[in-house]
Amino acid sequence: MKSVDIELEDPITGDQYQVQVKARATKKTASTCKEQFSASAFRKYYLVVHTPEPELLDATDLDDDDFELILPERLARMVVDGGLTSWLLDKIA
């Protein structure tokens, strides 16, 4: 699928989620992803961007109950909190 990299299902609730991972993205890219997301079958869409354009860093107006941006600072915390530091270091070595 062009606008989705991962589809996840919560094994307890059965809720389904879509995740799109982008190396770079603009606010327009994020807005397009949000428009393409269909909340009918999925609980939430996550757009993960590790190198956002400056205008996307301040695009908190895109977040809502169905769509969430995960930008570098939060992504870094998630990597550390998830115990993925060694894995990440192996990938970049």
Helices and strands as residue ranges (DSSP letters): E 6-9, E 16-25, H 27-36, E 44-52, H 54-57, G 60-62, E 67-70, H 72-81, H 85-92
